[in-house]
Amino acid sequence: MHLESLLADLDSQFEQYERSARAAQAWELAEAEAGRTALVDRLRAVEGGALTVTTRSGRVASGKLLQARQEFLLLRASDASQMLVPMGAVVSVRGVGRQLETTASQRVSYTVAAVLRQIMRTKRPARFNTAAGDITGRIIRVGADHVDVLSVDKRDLSDRVTLILSAIEIVTSI
């Protein structure tokens, strides 16, 4: 009986060691997974929720997160306007959950320029927020790294403003 008790004790110690090893391995795997997690993966998990984004110049965009894409966020403000926020302009985000999107996303990774071309086709005006100021107008051309905007009250094409895409912090539909 004494040997049986020793073997049971040895089995118990071994099981405890295995549980500890599995827990340590699970922790290491969780840490490795967190290290590979992009912000957009966490944002996709909270689509439909409220989000507040601060850009590099301190501008704040708040609203319901409609879409989180690799290159931009799409928010709906309380006045129903929609805001496109390039990820390169984002400094901080409030409203991000701890969870990740559980299903693999197969979304097409549109560029900001591609979205601006779609806005241009609608011929609707938009407001562009940059660190240098705001410009409201209709997009008349989208290049690889820039966009030409004609002020809403101007008809002369010589009055267009060219914005560098990387300088745009928020685009709001009007």
HUDA-V73095 format. One line per field, one symbol per residue. phi: phi as a letter, one per 30 degrees, with the letter a starting at -180 (. if undefined). psi: psi as a letter, one per 20 degrees, with the letter a starting at -180 (. if undefined). burial: b if it has 24 or more other ideal C-beta (glycine too) atoms within 12 Angstrom, else e. A space follows every 10 residues. Layout:
phi = ???
psi = ???
burial = ???
This chain:
phi = .ddddddddd dddddddddd dddddddddd dddddcdded dddddcejcd bbcccdcjdc bbldddbcce caccccdddi dcbccdedcd cbbcjddddc ddcddcddcd ddddddddde ddiddbcccb ddkcbcacdc abcdbabcbc edcccdddcd cccdedddcb ccdc
psi = hghggghggg gggghggggg gggggggggg ggghhipqgh hhhhijpirq qppprhjjqp pqapogqorh irqoqorhji qqppophiip gqppjprhrr phqppkqqnq rhhgghhggg hijqqqpppr hiaqppappi qoahjrpppp qhjqipiijq pppphiiphp ppq.
burial = eeeeeeeeee eeeeeeeeee eeeeeeeeee eeeeeeeebb bbbbbbbebe bbbebeeebb bbbbbbbbbe bbbbbbbeee bbbbbbbebb eebebbbeeb eeeeeeeeee bbbebbeebb eeeebbbbbb eeeebbbbbb ebeeeebbbb beeeeeeeee bbbbbebbbb bbbb
